[in-house]
């Protein structure tokens, strides 16, 4: 699936809820379903700067695509990073770097998250795009 197809799927999922209480419960549920991050990746160098909660993000490239694994101690944040990994993981680095993640506004996250969580979401996305850029640069130097 493309990045936009996955975003559209998330938007449809959020349309099933009438209020933000239900949407928050859904985000928490997504966080609970996020696969456990291996302890070896819970290192200081994998902590995202700019997040109030501790968020670990590990990225690797395989077959020309970038994959992300993440975890957080905060359950809502874990749900947020789960959505970002769902949208971007398994995509080509070039697509990740140019992706417009419109689902964040469409589902209302931008307007319903506390400022610190919004800032953290931006920091997570920025780090994911930085990893994609790094993999693109690495690929360019090996050619």
N, C-alpha and C positions, 0 to 999 in steps of 0.2 A: 504493500500500500504506500501511496505517496504521503508526504507530510500533510498536505491539505486534506486528503481523504481521512487521515487519522484525526485531524482537528475537527472536521465536520462530524465525525462519529462521536467525539467527546461533546460537541455542542448538542447533538441529538440526545445524548445521555442526560445532560443537564436539563434539557427541556422537560424531562419526565417529572421534575420536582417543582412544586408550587411555591415553595418558600426557601429562604436561605438556611433554615434549620436542616431541612432535608438535604440541601446541597452540601453543607458542612459534614453531615453524616456520611455522605457519599465520598467526599474527599478523604475523610478518616478511614473509610473502608478501603479505598484505593491504597492508602498508606500501609494498612495491615496486610494487603496482598503483595506488596513490594517484596521481591525476593531478598533474602538476607544477604548483606554485603559481607564478603569474606573478611575476617579479622586482619589479614595481611594488607588490606586496602584501607583500613581505618587508621591511617597515618596522618600526621600533621600536614604533610605536603598535599593531601587530598581534601583538606578542609576548605570549603569555599569562604573566601573573605567577603565580608559585607552582609553575612547572614547573622541575625541575632542568635539563632539556634545553631548548634553544631550540625553541619551537613557535610558528609563525605561524598565525593564524586570521583569515580574511577572511569577512565575511558581507554578503549583499545580499538585498534583497527584490524579488520579481518576481511579479506576478499574485497577490498576497495570501499568498505563501509565502516562507519564509526559506531561503536557500541558503548553504551553508558550503563554503569551500575552505581547505585546511590543508596544512601541511608541517612537518617536523621534521628536525633533523640526526641524531637517534637513531632507528635503524631499528625498534626495538620500539615506541617512542613514536609513530612514524609509523603503525605498524599499529594502535595504540590509537585515535589520532585518526581514522584511517580508519573504524574501526567506529562511532565517535560520529557522524561526518559521514554515514555510510550510514544510520544510524537517524534522525537529525534533519533532514538536508537535504531540502528540498522539502516540508516540512510547514508548516501554518499556525502563526504565532507563538504563538497561544493554546495549541495542542496541545503545542508544545515546552516552554512554561513549566510546564505541569502534568504533563509526562511523568514517569513513574516508570521509570527505566532498570533494570529488574530483571534484564536479561541479564548485567549486570556480576557480580552474585552467582551467578546460575544457571550461568554457565560457569566460575566459580571465580576470576575475575580478582581479586576483593577479597581472597581468601585466598592467592593465589599471586604477587602482585606485591610487590616491595619497597616499603617504606613511602613512599619518595620518589616512586616511580612511581604509587602509589595516590593520594598527595597531588596529583600532577600531573594524574591522571585527573579528580579532583574539580575541580581548577582549570579544566581544559578544559571540563567540563560546565557549570560555573558561568558561564564566559564565554559559552558558546553560549546559555544561558538569558538572560543579560544582554542579548545582542544581540537575542534575540526580544522581550524586554521593551521595549527601545529602539524596535524597529519598531512594536510595539503602541502605545506612547506617541506616536510620530510620527504614526501613523494616526489616533489619537484627536484630536490637535490639528488635523489637516487636515480633519476632518469638521465 
